[in-house]
Amino acid sequence: MRVSAAPVAIAIACALAVAAIVIAGTRPSTLFAIPSATISSATIEPAILTSGDAIVSRKPDLAVVSSGIESQQSTAAAAQADLETKTAKLISRIKALGVADKDLGTTGYWVGPVYSSTGQTITGYRASHQLQIRWHNVDTVGKTLDAIVQEGGATNVTVSFGFGDPKSAQAEARSLAIADARAKAQAMASAAGVKLGQVIRISDLATSTRPPMPLSLGAAVKEDTQVPVGQVDVQVSVEVDYAIG
């Protein structure tokens, strides 16, 4: 008995259509809302936005001296004991220079093994102590270095310069930066044919200090070490907004 394929196909199609209607009827409806475009009623006040920069260069009044001392012995305990003796000698010489306790501190202390060239065997132990000195007479820092190296036994000495209190230089640079911003704003107002109004806002964008490059010295420092001091640059950037009068 032959069964025609057409009635079967029609039946399958009807079943799928009914299933689709049932699924659509049970699925929750989703609403898509398109917000209407609105125009803000706020009024933008006309203004001139400018930035200003200034650099103030001054001779530093502070030298920061970093001086290290180290010892290498067969055991860690022996390295520490020897290091303690050397550190006591160095600190005694530093204080003899008139360095106050508040201007002398430790920035690093390390004890560890020393390996052979193959990296497989421990040949000893090294201990090191790093001290930092704040020296307030930059013109005599060379003699200070000679004393702590030649008489105190310091090694790996580094000197950098800065200000004990940078606020004065920063304030001067900030005033010049604001004046620079006003000059730019005035030029812009004149070019646009408008009058420069009052200040709306002032923002301090950045303040940075660029000291001279640090000076590094080894243990073999000769007498009368010369240390050029140079200048420290303090840079300030501001943003100033002016109303248009």
Secondary structure, DSSP 8 states (H G I E B T S, - for coil): ----HHHHHHHHHHHHHHHHHHHHHHS-------------------EEEEEEEEEEEE---EEEEEEEEEEEESSHHHHHHHHHHHHHHHHHHHHHTT--GGGEEEEEEEEEEEE-TTSSSEEEEEEEEEEEEEES-GGGHHHHHHIIIIIT--EEEEEEEE-S-THHHHHHHHHHHHHHHHHHHHHHHHHHT--EEEEEEEEEEEEEEE----EEE-S---SS-------EEEEEEEEEEEEE-
